[in-house]
Amino acid sequence: MDTQTRHALKQDQFVLAATSGVEWLGEHRNSVIRWSIVAVLVIGALVAGIVVYQNRTAAADRLLGQAMDIYQTPLTQPGQPTAPGDKTYATAAERARAANPIFRQAADRYGWLRAGEMARYFAGITELDMGQQANAEADLEKASHSHGSSLAALAKMALANAYLQSGKTSQAVSVFQDLIRHPTTTVPKSEAQLQLAQLYETTNQPGEARRIYAQIKDQDKGSQAAQIATQKLQSLK
């Protein structure tokens, strides 16, 4: 087959394919249009969803940042001069009262976002500062179910100590035991064990305290936690 013939054959095949494509589109015109519209709508919905998510994330971050700026304001020290225009707080409770409504607003509006979960945790912490025990326990309990294990562990630790303040010893023990079973970078196993051992000390259960201190001493040799446990074991003899 010469070159001219092959070229002509290729052209015929291209024309045939193009003609077949046109015919198929003609036969399925309505389906093509319908699926094209569906595709455009789906893409539009995805783009809109991304824009909404980004806007809400930014709004949640702004609220959290605003509340954190207040909560991190240094307290006024006796005799310490204050620069003109600087906002200061005399007590931790006063500072917490200023930050708490913004934390709660961020948590209530954007609780499904990372910033909203963090705001829920700090809402509980500020409520502890304010002496609002019931509200603090409720918010910290919610924060203990955060998607991020690190934040959830911090909330559980704060919740356990809040339970202790309320005299709910058995509930505090249960939370500490959960933290021991599920250690994180924010609350290592040894830290939860130390907290639980100290609880047993204060509730006149020295045997349980010694058992846990011995575990820490053996499992974390050379660590600060092991040093603390060793000192505690000596004092409990």
ROVO-690062 format. One record per residue (C-alpha): residue number from 1; residue in one letter; x, y, z. Coordinates in steps of 0.05 Angstrom, whole numbers. Layout:
BEGIN
(NUM; 'A'; (X; Y; Z))
...
This chain:
BEGIN
(1; 'M'; (0; 0; 0))
(2; 'D'; (31; 66; -22))
(3; 'T'; (36; 128; 21))
(4; 'Q'; (-20; 165; -14))
(5; 'T'; (-68; 108; -4))
(6; 'R'; (-51; 102; 70))
(7; 'H'; (-62; 177; 80))
(8; 'A'; (-129; 173; 45))
(9; 'L'; (-149; 114; 89))
(10; 'K'; (-131; 152; 153))
(11; 'Q'; (-173; 211; 130))
(12; 'D'; (-232; 165; 115))
(13; 'Q'; (-226; 134; 185))
(14; 'F'; (-224; 203; 217))
(15; 'V'; (-285; 226; 179))
(16; 'L'; (-321; 161; 197))
(17; 'A'; (-305; 170; 271))
(18; 'A'; (-326; 243; 271))
(19; 'T'; (-390; 226; 234))
(20; 'S'; (-405; 170; 283))
(21; 'G'; (-393; 218; 342))
(22; 'V'; (-441; 269; 313))
(23; 'E'; (-493; 217; 301))
(24; 'W'; (-486; 191; 373))
(25; 'L'; (-493; 261; 401))
(26; 'G'; (-554; 272; 358))
(27; 'E'; (-587; 208; 384))
(28; 'H'; (-569; 222; 457))
(29; 'R'; (-575; 298; 456))
(30; 'N'; (-624; 303; 513))
(31; 'S'; (-583; 256; 557))
(32; 'V'; (-519; 294; 543))
(33; 'I'; (-551; 360; 560))
(34; 'R'; (-582; 332; 623))
(35; 'W'; (-517; 302; 649))
(36; 'S'; (-479; 365; 630))
(37; 'I'; (-527; 406; 672))
(38; 'V'; (-520; 357; 730))
(39; 'A'; (-444; 361; 725))
(40; 'V'; (-445; 437; 726))
(41; 'L'; (-492; 438; 786))
(42; 'V'; (-448; 388; 824))
(43; 'I'; (-385; 429; 810))
(44; 'G'; (-422; 492; 830))
(45; 'A'; (-445; 461; 895))
(46; 'L'; (-374; 437; 911))
(47; 'V'; (-345; 506; 898))
(48; 'A'; (-399; 539; 940))
(49; 'G'; (-387; 490; 996))
(50; 'I'; (-313; 503; 996))
(51; 'V'; (-324; 578; 997))
(52; 'V'; (-374; 572; 1055))
(53; 'Y'; (-327; 527; 1094))
(54; 'Q'; (-268; 574; 1084))
(55; 'N'; (-310; 635; 1105))
(56; 'R'; (-335; 601; 1168))
(57; 'T'; (-266; 575; 1185))
(58; 'A'; (-239; 645; 1180))
(59; 'A'; (-296; 673; 1223))
(60; 'A'; (-285; 619; 1276))
(61; 'D'; (-210; 633; 1277))
(62; 'R'; (-223; 707; 1286))
(63; 'L'; (-269; 696; 1345))
(64; 'L'; (-222; 647; 1378))
(65; 'G'; (-163; 694; 1368))
(66; 'Q'; (-202; 752; 1398))
(67; 'A'; (-220; 711; 1459))
(68; 'M'; (-149; 685; 1467))
(69; 'D'; (-120; 756; 1464))
(70; 'I'; (-163; 773; 1524))
(71; 'Y'; (-149; 708; 1561))
(72; 'Q'; (-74; 716; 1552))
(73; 'T'; (-73; 787; 1579))
(74; 'P'; (-26; 791; 1639))
(75; 'L'; (-59; 806; 1705))
(76; 'T'; (-43; 871; 1740))
(77; 'Q'; (11; 864; 1792))
(78; 'P'; (8; 907; 1856))
(79; 'G'; (50; 969; 1846))
(80; 'Q'; (61; 955; 1772))
(81; 'P'; (45; 1015; 1728))
(82; 'T'; (-1; 1005; 1668))
(83; 'A'; (14; 1037; 1601))
(84; 'P'; (-40; 1085; 1577))
(85; 'G'; (-91; 1050; 1533))
(86; 'D'; (-72; 980; 1556))
(87; 'K'; (-130; 936; 1579))
(88; 'T'; (-114; 901; 1644))
(89; 'Y'; (-149; 855; 1692))
(90; 'A'; (-141; 852; 1767))
(91; 'T'; (-160; 778; 1775))
(92; 'A'; (-164; 714; 1735))
(93; 'A'; (-239; 713; 1746))
(94; 'E'; (-247; 783; 1718))
(95; 'R'; (-206; 765; 1657))
(96; 'A'; (-245; 700; 1648))
(97; 'R'; (-311; 739; 1650))
(98; 'A'; (-287; 782; 1592))
(99; 'A'; (-263; 724; 1549))
(100; 'N'; (-316; 672; 1564))
(101; 'P'; (-375; 701; 1523))
(102; 'I'; (-331; 703; 1461))
(103; 'F'; (-306; 632; 1472))
(104; 'R'; (-378; 609; 1480))
(105; 'Q'; (-400; 647; 1418))
(106; 'A'; (-345; 613; 1376))
(107; 'A'; (-362; 545; 1406))
(108; 'D'; (-437; 551; 1395))
(109; 'R'; (-432; 578; 1324))
(110; 'Y'; (-374; 536; 1299))
(111; 'G'; (-371; 476; 1344))
(112; 'W'; (-359; 429; 1285))
(113; 'L'; (-295; 465; 1266))
(114; 'R'; (-227; 458; 1299))
(115; 'A'; (-229; 529; 1325))
(116; 'G'; (-299; 517; 1353))
(117; 'E'; (-276; 455; 1391))
(118; 'M'; (-218; 494; 1420))
(119; 'A'; (-265; 550; 1440))
(120; 'R'; (-309; 499; 1477))
(121; 'Y'; (-249; 475; 1517))
(122; 'F'; (-229; 546; 1536))
(123; 'A'; (-302; 562; 1553))
(124; 'G'; (-298; 507; 1605))
(125; 'I'; (-230; 532; 1631))
(126; 'T'; (-255; 603; 1639))
(127; 'E'; (-317; 579; 1674))
(128; 'L'; (-272; 543; 1724))
(129; 'D'; (-237; 610; 1735))
(130; 'M'; (-304; 642; 1746))
(131; 'G'; (-327; 589; 1795))
(132; 'Q'; (-383; 565; 1749))
(133; 'Q'; (-372; 492; 1764))
(134; 'A'; (-433; 462; 1730))
(135; 'N'; (-423; 501; 1666))
(136; 'A'; (-349; 484; 1666))
(137; 'E'; (-363; 409; 1673))
(138; 'A'; (-414; 411; 1617))
(139; 'D'; (-368; 448; 1568))
(140; 'L'; (-307; 406; 1585))
(141; 'E'; (-348; 342; 1576))
(142; 'K'; (-366; 365; 1506))
(143; 'A'; (-294; 384; 1491))
(144; 'S'; (-272; 316; 1515))
(145; 'H'; (-305; 288; 1452))
(146; 'S'; (-266; 333; 1405))
(147; 'H'; (-242; 301; 1340))
(148; 'G'; (-169; 315; 1356))
(149; 'S'; (-143; 267; 1409))
(150; 'S'; (-94; 318; 1437))
(151; 'L'; (-148; 370; 1451))
(152; 'A'; (-196; 316; 1477))
(153; 'A'; (-142; 293; 1526))
(154; 'L'; (-131; 363; 1553))
(155; 'A'; (-206; 370; 1563))
(156; 'K'; (-210; 304; 1600))
(157; 'M'; (-153; 324; 1646))
(158; 'A'; (-188; 390; 1662))
(159; 'L'; (-254; 353; 1670))
(160; 'A'; (-224; 303; 1719))
(161; 'N'; (-197; 359; 1762))
(162; 'A'; (-264; 395; 1758))
(163; 'Y'; (-297; 332; 1784))
(164; 'L'; (-249; 331; 1842))
(165; 'Q'; (-268; 402; 1860))
(166; 'S'; (-341; 381; 1861))
(167; 'G'; (-326; 320; 1904))
(168; 'K'; (-342; 272; 1847))
(169; 'T'; (-283; 227; 1862))
(170; 'S'; (-307; 164; 1827))
(171; 'Q'; (-319; 203; 1762))
(172; 'A'; (-250; 234; 1766))
(173; 'V'; (-219; 165; 1776))
(174; 'S'; (-255; 140; 1715))
(175; 'V'; (-230; 197; 1672))
(176; 'F'; (-158; 189; 1696))
(177; 'Q'; (-161; 115; 1681))
(178; 'D'; (-186; 130; 1611))
(179; 'L'; (-127; 177; 1600))
(180; 'I'; (-79; 124; 1624))
(181; 'R'; (-108; 74; 1574))
(182; 'H'; (-106; 126; 1517))
(183; 'P'; (-43; 168; 1525))
(184; 'T'; (-29; 227; 1479))
(185; 'T'; (26; 277; 1468))
(186; 'T'; (-11; 329; 1509))
(187; 'V'; (-27; 281; 1567))
(188; 'P'; (25; 225; 1570))
(189; 'K'; (9; 162; 1609))
(190; 'S'; (56; 180; 1666))
(191; 'E'; (22; 247; 1676))
(192; 'A'; (-46; 215; 1682))
(193; 'Q'; (-17; 163; 1729))
(194; 'L'; (13; 216; 1774))
(195; 'Q'; (-54; 252; 1778))
(196; 'L'; (-90; 188; 1796))
(197; 'A'; (-38; 168; 1848))
(198; 'Q'; (-43; 237; 1880))
(199; 'L'; (-118; 229; 1882))
(200; 'Y'; (-110; 163; 1919))
(201; 'E'; (-63; 197; 1968))
(202; 'T'; (-114; 251; 1984))
(203; 'T'; (-170; 201; 1992))
(204; 'N'; (-132; 157; 2042))
(205; 'Q'; (-115; 101; 1995))
(206; 'P'; (-39; 97; 2003))
(207; 'G'; (-36; 26; 1977))
(208; 'E'; (-65; 45; 1910))
(209; 'A'; (-20; 106; 1907))
(210; 'R'; (42; 65; 1921))
(211; 'R'; (23; 14; 1867))
(212; 'I'; (17; 68; 1814))
(213; 'Y'; (80; 105; 1836))
(214; 'A'; (118; 39; 1831))
(215; 'Q'; (92; 29; 1760))
(216; 'I'; (116; 98; 1740))
(217; 'K'; (184; 87; 1771))
(218; 'D'; (194; 22; 1733))
(219; 'Q'; (166; 43; 1665))
(220; 'D'; (197; 112; 1659))
(221; 'K'; (266; 104; 1691))
(222; 'G'; (306; 168; 1689))
(223; 'S'; (247; 212; 1672))
(224; 'Q'; (221; 269; 1713))
(225; 'A'; (157; 229; 1727))
(226; 'A'; (200; 171; 1754))
(227; 'Q'; (237; 219; 1799))
(228; 'I'; (172; 247; 1827))
(229; 'A'; (145; 176; 1836))
(230; 'T'; (209; 155; 1873))
(231; 'Q'; (203; 214; 1921))
(232; 'K'; (129; 198; 1933))
(233; 'L'; (145; 126; 1948))
(234; 'Q'; (196; 147; 2000))
(235; 'S'; (147; 194; 2033))
(236; 'L'; (93; 140; 2035))
(237; 'K'; (135; 89; 2072))
